[in-house]
């Protein structure tokens, strides 16, 4: 079955949409890889539900290549912020 990469899952605003998409895909037994900038409790929760978790920065090409490897589809969501803390 095709694996789906969902980016921006950890963000407070955009991530809320990504989280719901991950949960819906998992409910449909679709393999999901969820990309987080930093691992957090939500990542742990989604991993327990069956998502594969990958950490990375969407502005770093190496991280993006690693995240998309083996995925057939991507749902792209990314917050835009003047600073990252």
C-alpha atoms as an extended CHARMM CRD file, in Angstrom:
* protein
*
        85  EXT
         1         1  UNK       CA              0.0000000000        0.0000000000        0.0000000000  PROA      1               0.0000000000
         2         2  UNK       CA              1.1820000000        3.5330000000       -0.7300000000  PROA      2               0.0000000000
         3         3  UNK       CA              2.7650000000        5.4890000000        2.1180000000  PROA      3               0.0000000000
         4         4  UNK       CA              1.7150000000        9.1160000000        2.6400000000  PROA      4               0.0000000000
         5         5  UNK       CA              4.0380000000       11.7590000000        4.0690000000  PROA      5               0.0000000000
         6         6  UNK       CA              2.2480000000       14.4760000000        6.0300000000  PROA      6               0.0000000000
         7         7  UNK       CA              4.3810000000       17.5270000000        6.8380000000  PROA      7               0.0000000000
         8         8  UNK       CA              3.8740000000       20.2510000000        9.4070000000  PROA      8               0.0000000000
         9         9  UNK       CA              2.0210000000       17.9620000000       11.7850000000  PROA      9               0.0000000000
        10        10  UNK       CA              3.4830000000       19.5290000000       14.9320000000  PROA      10              0.0000000000
        11        11  UNK       CA              2.4500000000       23.1360000000       14.3600000000  PROA      11              0.0000000000
        12        12  UNK       CA             -0.2620000000       24.7030000000       16.4840000000  PROA      12              0.0000000000
        13        13  UNK       CA             -2.3600000000       26.0140000000       13.5680000000  PROA      13              0.0000000000
        14        14  UNK       CA             -1.3210000000       24.2150000000       10.3910000000  PROA      14              0.0000000000
        15        15  UNK       CA             -0.3660000000       21.1750000000       12.4740000000  PROA      15              0.0000000000
        16        16  UNK       CA             -3.9290000000       20.7650000000       13.6750000000  PROA      16              0.0000000000
        17        17  UNK       CA             -4.9640000000       20.0170000000       10.1210000000  PROA      17              0.0000000000
        18        18  UNK       CA             -1.9890000000       17.7110000000        9.6170000000  PROA      18              0.0000000000
        19        19  UNK       CA             -2.7740000000       15.8260000000       12.8080000000  PROA      19              0.0000000000
        20        20  UNK       CA             -6.3580000000       15.2310000000       11.6710000000  PROA      20              0.0000000000
        21        21  UNK       CA             -5.1520000000       14.0300000000        8.2590000000  PROA      21              0.0000000000
        22        22  UNK       CA             -2.7150000000       11.6010000000        9.9020000000  PROA      22              0.0000000000
        23        23  UNK       CA             -5.4510000000       10.2420000000       12.1590000000  PROA      23              0.0000000000
        24        24  UNK       CA             -7.8860000000        9.8650000000        9.2470000000  PROA      24              0.0000000000
        25        25  UNK       CA             -5.3070000000        8.0340000000        7.1300000000  PROA      25              0.0000000000
        26        26  UNK       CA             -4.4240000000        5.7240000000       10.0080000000  PROA      26              0.0000000000
        27        27  UNK       CA             -8.1400000000        4.9980000000       10.5190000000  PROA      27              0.0000000000
        28        28  UNK       CA             -8.2720000000        3.9050000000        6.8800000000  PROA      28              0.0000000000
        29        29  UNK       CA             -5.2060000000        1.6710000000        7.4180000000  PROA      29              0.0000000000
        30        30  UNK       CA             -3.0460000000        3.8170000000        5.1420000000  PROA      30              0.0000000000
        31        31  UNK       CA              0.6670000000        3.8320000000        6.0580000000  PROA      31              0.0000000000
        32        32  UNK       CA              1.6030000000        7.3290000000        7.2180000000  PROA      32              0.0000000000
        33        33  UNK       CA              4.8620000000        9.1210000000        7.8780000000  PROA      33              0.0000000000
        34        34  UNK       CA              4.3820000000       12.2940000000        9.9240000000  PROA      34              0.0000000000
        35        35  UNK       CA              7.0780000000       14.9570000000        9.7390000000  PROA      35              0.0000000000
        36        36  UNK       CA              7.7770000000       17.0890000000       12.7840000000  PROA      36              0.0000000000
        37        37  UNK       CA             10.3200000000       19.8670000000       13.1450000000  PROA      37              0.0000000000
        38        38  UNK       CA             10.9550000000       18.6410000000       16.7060000000  PROA      38              0.0000000000
        39        39  UNK       CA              9.6510000000       15.5030000000       18.3170000000  PROA      39              0.0000000000
        40        40  UNK       CA              6.9920000000       16.2820000000       20.8990000000  PROA      40              0.0000000000
        41        41  UNK       CA              4.2570000000       14.4630000000       22.8720000000  PROA      41              0.0000000000
        42        42  UNK       CA              1.9500000000       14.5840000000       19.8230000000  PROA      42              0.0000000000
        43        43  UNK       CA              4.5800000000       12.7230000000       17.8020000000  PROA      43              0.0000000000
        44        44  UNK       CA              4.7290000000       10.0530000000       20.5110000000  PROA      44              0.0000000000
        45        45  UNK       CA              0.9230000000        9.7980000000       20.5140000000  PROA      45              0.0000000000
        46        46  UNK       CA              0.6990000000        9.4260000000       16.7250000000  PROA      46              0.0000000000
        47        47  UNK       CA              3.5210000000        6.8860000000       16.7440000000  PROA      47              0.0000000000
        48        48  UNK       CA              1.5710000000        4.7770000000       19.2450000000  PROA      48              0.0000000000
        49        49  UNK       CA             -1.3780000000        4.9140000000       16.8240000000  PROA      49              0.0000000000
        50        50  UNK       CA              0.8220000000        3.5940000000       14.0050000000  PROA      50              0.0000000000
        51        51  UNK       CA              2.3620000000        6.6020000000       12.2840000000  PROA      51              0.0000000000
        52        52  UNK       CA              6.0150000000        6.5710000000       11.3830000000  PROA      52              0.0000000000
        53        53  UNK       CA              7.6370000000        9.7330000000       12.7750000000  PROA      53              0.0000000000
        54        54  UNK       CA             10.4450000000       11.6560000000       11.1270000000  PROA      54              0.0000000000
        55        55  UNK       CA             12.0580000000       14.8250000000       12.4340000000  PROA      55              0.0000000000
        56        56  UNK       CA             13.3010000000       17.4450000000       10.0470000000  PROA      56              0.0000000000
        57        57  UNK       CA             13.3430000000       20.9730000000        8.7530000000  PROA      57              0.0000000000
        58        58  UNK       CA             11.3890000000       21.6200000000        5.5560000000  PROA      58              0.0000000000
        59        59  UNK       CA             13.9540000000       24.2480000000        4.5770000000  PROA      59              0.0000000000
        60        60  UNK       CA             16.7480000000       21.6500000000        4.6920000000  PROA      60              0.0000000000
        61        61  UNK       CA             16.9730000000       19.6490000000        1.4590000000  PROA      61              0.0000000000
        62        62  UNK       CA             18.6700000000       16.6770000000        3.1330000000  PROA      62              0.0000000000
        63        63  UNK       CA             15.8770000000       16.4200000000        5.7100000000  PROA      63              0.0000000000
        64        64  UNK       CA             13.2330000000       16.6380000000        2.9800000000  PROA      64              0.0000000000
        65        65  UNK       CA             14.8790000000       13.9240000000        0.8830000000  PROA      65              0.0000000000
        66        66  UNK       CA             15.0530000000       11.6510000000        3.9320000000  PROA      66              0.0000000000
        67        67  UNK       CA             11.3980000000       12.3190000000        4.7680000000  PROA      67              0.0000000000
        68        68  UNK       CA             10.0170000000       11.6300000000        1.2850000000  PROA      68              0.0000000000
        69        69  UNK       CA             12.0710000000        8.4910000000        0.6310000000  PROA      69              0.0000000000
        70        70  UNK       CA              9.6510000000        5.5900000000        0.2210000000  PROA      70              0.0000000000
        71        71  UNK       CA              6.5310000000        7.7580000000        0.1280000000  PROA      71              0.0000000000
        72        72  UNK       CA              4.1680000000        7.7990000000       -2.8320000000  PROA      72              0.0000000000
        73        73  UNK       CA              2.0840000000       10.8080000000       -1.7910000000  PROA      73              0.0000000000
        74        74  UNK       CA              2.6440000000       13.9860000000        0.2160000000  PROA      74              0.0000000000
        75        75  UNK       CA              0.2690000000       16.2650000000        2.0730000000  PROA      75              0.0000000000
        76        76  UNK       CA              2.3100000000       19.4570000000        2.4350000000  PROA      76              0.0000000000
        77        77  UNK       CA              1.5910000000       21.8460000000        5.2650000000  PROA      77              0.0000000000
        78        78  UNK       CA              4.0940000000       24.3710000000        6.5960000000  PROA      78              0.0000000000
        79        79  UNK       CA              3.7280000000       27.2340000000        9.0250000000  PROA      79              0.0000000000
        80        80  UNK       CA              5.4650000000       30.4680000000        8.1690000000  PROA      80              0.0000000000
        81        81  UNK       CA              7.1340000000       32.2230000000       11.0600000000  PROA      81              0.0000000000
        82        82  UNK       CA              9.5920000000       35.0830000000       11.3910000000  PROA      82              0.0000000000
        83        83  UNK       CA             11.4340000000       33.1070000000       14.0510000000  PROA      83              0.0000000000
        84        84  UNK       CA             11.5280000000       29.5630000000       15.2960000000  PROA      84              0.0000000000
        85        85  UNK       CA             12.0190000000       28.9030000000       18.9830000000  PROA      85              0.0000000000
